[in-house]
Each structure stands twice: as structure tokens, then as C-alpha cells.
Amino acid sequence: MAKVKDIESVLAEQAVRKAATCYSRGVDRSDLELMKSAFHSDAEVRYGSYDGHYEQFCKDVVSGQSGMEYTTHTVVNEYYDIDAANNSGKGEIYVLAFLSAGDSEYLVAGRYVDKYDSRDGDWRISFRQYIYDWSRTSDYSGSDPNSLFEALTYRGKHTMDDLSYQTLGK
């Protein structure tokens, strides 16, 4: 099960991982184009709150989180079954999302169950099913009561104004 099939499969898995991280970074920076780059042009998503073409979903996510203080999507565990010879694969990615909206902070655990395809050597998500596992909600404090992080002056932003774009670009 954990045996490497061939080098092409390892490279394909790395390309799939990049697509997954482009999605998370795109969400967290409200970068619509980066978020969309994770998907093939005909990809479908199923979240329950939205089932359909990925592009509208991405637009809805970016516009829906404009009032949020922050989001952080963290990939925790990854399982991939890539068949590079047939340009296809599937996987399950565990994700923890930290969000703040209004007077609340949320920790949400779920999984992305994906199908991947390579088209002309370009690996992307062709289908994504989100499975919600659990969540925790607390009051938003927005503060550092013990001043543990006071000296950390470079602060992240939930937009494309984030400092990471100075180094990484788009």
C-alpha cells in the first residue's frame, strides 16, 4: 500500500499536492484566480451548501468571507492513490479550518475527497466532495491578553494585501 509505484506517480502526487495547497492559499488570501487554478475547467464540487461547477463555488467563497477577520485552512493528513499511467487519481485530505466571523471564532474539521486528472501533463482537481466531521465555536476575543505576540509586528491579512505576495507573487 505504501510502496512507490514509479517516479511518474511520485511527480503526479506532488502536482496534486500543489493543486490542493493552491486551493487553501487561495481561500485564505481571498485570491479567486489562485483558488480556481486548483481545478480543471469542468470540475464539480459537492459541499451540500453548494453542489455544482467549481467556478461559481469559488466566487461564492471569496465574496462570502469578505467580512471575516481571518481564515486559515490547514491540511493535516493526506492520502493519495495516483495512477500516472492512466492520468487519473483520487485522494482524501483532512483539513482544519480556523475562521472568525462576527463575534465568533470557529474551528471546523472535515475532509476533501477528490478525483484528479492530468490533461496534457497538468494535474488538477476534477471533482471535490467535502465531508464535514465536526466543529467548535467560541466567542471571538481578537486579543492577546498576555501580550505573548505583541512583538510580532508583521501581521497576516485575509486578502491579497498579505505580505506573502511580496515574495511569492501571484
C-alpha positions in Angstrom: 0.0 0.0 0.0 2.8 2.4 0.8 5.1 1.2 -1.9 6.0 3.8 -4.6 4.7 2.6 -8.0 7.1 4.6 -10.1 8.7 8.1 -10.4 5.9 9.4 -12.6 3.4 8.6 -9.9 5.5 10.5 -7.3 5.7 13.5 -9.6 2.0 13.3 -10.2 1.3 13.2 -6.5 3.4 16.2 -5.9 1.5 18.1 -8.6 -1.8 17.1 -6.9 -0.5 18.4 -3.6 0.4 21.7 -5.2 -3.2 22.0 -6.5 -4.5 21.3 -3.0 -2.3 23.9 -1.5 -3.2 26.5 -4.2 -6.8 25.9 -3.2 -6.2 26.5 0.5 -3.9 29.5 0.0 -6.4 31.0 -2.5 -9.2 30.7 0.1 -7.2 32.2 2.9 -5.9 35.2 0.8 -9.3 35.7 -1.0 -7.4 35.1 -4.2 -10.0 33.9 -6.6 -7.7 33.1 -9.5 -5.3 31.1 -7.3 -8.2 29.2 -5.8 -9.7 28.4 -9.3 -6.2 27.2 -10.5 -6.6 24.1 -8.4 -9.5 22.8 -10.7 -9.9 21.7 -14.2 -12.3 23.9 -16.2 -15.2 21.4 -16.0 -14.6 20.4 -12.3 -17.6 19.8 -10.0 -17.8 20.3 -6.2 -20.2 19.0 -3.7 -20.4 20.7 -0.3 -24.1 20.4 0.4 -24.4 24.1 0.8 -23.4 24.3 -2.9 -23.2 21.4 -5.4 -22.2 22.3 -9.0 -19.5 23.9 -11.1 -16.4 24.8 -9.2 -16.1 28.4 -10.6 -19.3 29.7 -9.0 -18.4 28.0 -5.8 -15.0 29.7 -5.7 -16.7 33.1 -6.3 -19.2 32.5 -3.6 -16.4 31.5 -1.1 -14.4 34.7 -1.8 -17.4 37.0 -1.6 -18.9 35.2 1.4 -15.8 35.7 3.5 -15.2 39.3 2.8 -16.5 40.2 6.3 -14.4 37.7 8.1 -11.4 38.7 10.2 -9.4 35.7 9.1 -9.5 32.2 7.7 -6.8 29.6 7.9 -7.2 26.2 6.1 -4.6 23.7 7.3 -4.0 20.4 5.5 -3.5 17.8 8.2 -3.4 14.2 6.7 -3.3 13.3 3.1 -4.0 10.0 1.3 -3.4 9.7 -2.5 -3.9 6.9 -5.0 -2.4 8.2 -8.2 -2.3 6.2 -11.5 0.1 8.3 -13.6 0.0 5.9 -16.5 -3.8 6.5 -16.8 -3.7 10.2 -15.9 -6.0 9.8 -13.0 -6.1 9.6 -9.3 -8.1 10.0 -6.1 -7.4 11.1 -2.6 -8.6 12.2 0.8 -7.3 15.3 2.5 -8.1 16.1 6.1 -8.4 19.8 6.7 -8.8 22.0 9.8 -10.2 25.5 9.1 -9.9 28.3 11.6 -12.4 31.1 10.9 -13.7 34.3 12.6 -17.0 35.9 11.7 -18.9 38.4 13.7 -18.5 37.7 17.4 -17.4 34.1 17.0 -14.4 32.0 16.1 -14.7 28.6 14.5 -12.6 25.5 14.3 -14.0 23.2 11.6 -12.7 19.7 10.8 -13.5 18.0 7.6 -12.2 16.1 4.6 -11.9 16.7 0.9 -12.5 13.5 -1.1 -11.1 14.3 -4.5 -10.7 12.9 -8.0 -7.7 14.2 -10.1 -6.9 14.1 -13.7 -3.9 15.0 -15.8 -4.7 16.8 -19.0 -1.7 17.5 -21.2 0.5 17.0 -18.2 -1.5 19.4 -16.0 -2.7 17.7 -12.8 -5.7 19.3 -11.2 -8.9 18.5 -9.2 -11.7 17.3 -11.4 -14.2 16.5 -8.6 -14.2 17.5 -4.9 -16.6 16.2 -2.2 -16.4 18.0 1.2 -17.3 15.9 4.2 -18.0 17.8 7.4 -16.8 16.0 10.5 -17.1 18.4 13.5 -16.8 22.0 14.6 -16.2 24.1 17.7 -17.4 27.6 18.2 -16.2 30.1 20.8 -16.5 33.9 21.4 -14.1 36.0 19.4 -11.6 37.7 21.6 -9.4 39.2 18.9 -6.8 40.0 21.5 -3.6 38.8 23.0 -4.5 39.1 26.8 -1.0 38.0 27.9 0.9 40.0 25.2 2.6 36.9 24.0 2.6 38.0 20.4 2.9 41.8 20.8 6.4 41.9 19.3 5.3 40.1 16.2 4.6 43.2 14.1 4.3 41.6 10.6 0.6 40.7 10.6 -1.2 38.4 8.1 -4.1 39.7 6.1 -7.1 37.8 4.8 -6.6 39.4 1.4 -4.1 39.6 -1.4 -2.5 42.5 0.5 -0.9 39.9 2.7 2.9 40.3 3.0 3.4 36.8 1.4 2.6 38.3 -2.0 5.7 40.5 -1.9 7.8 37.4 -2.0 5.6 34.8 -3.6 3.7 37.0 -6.0 0.5 35.6 -7.5 
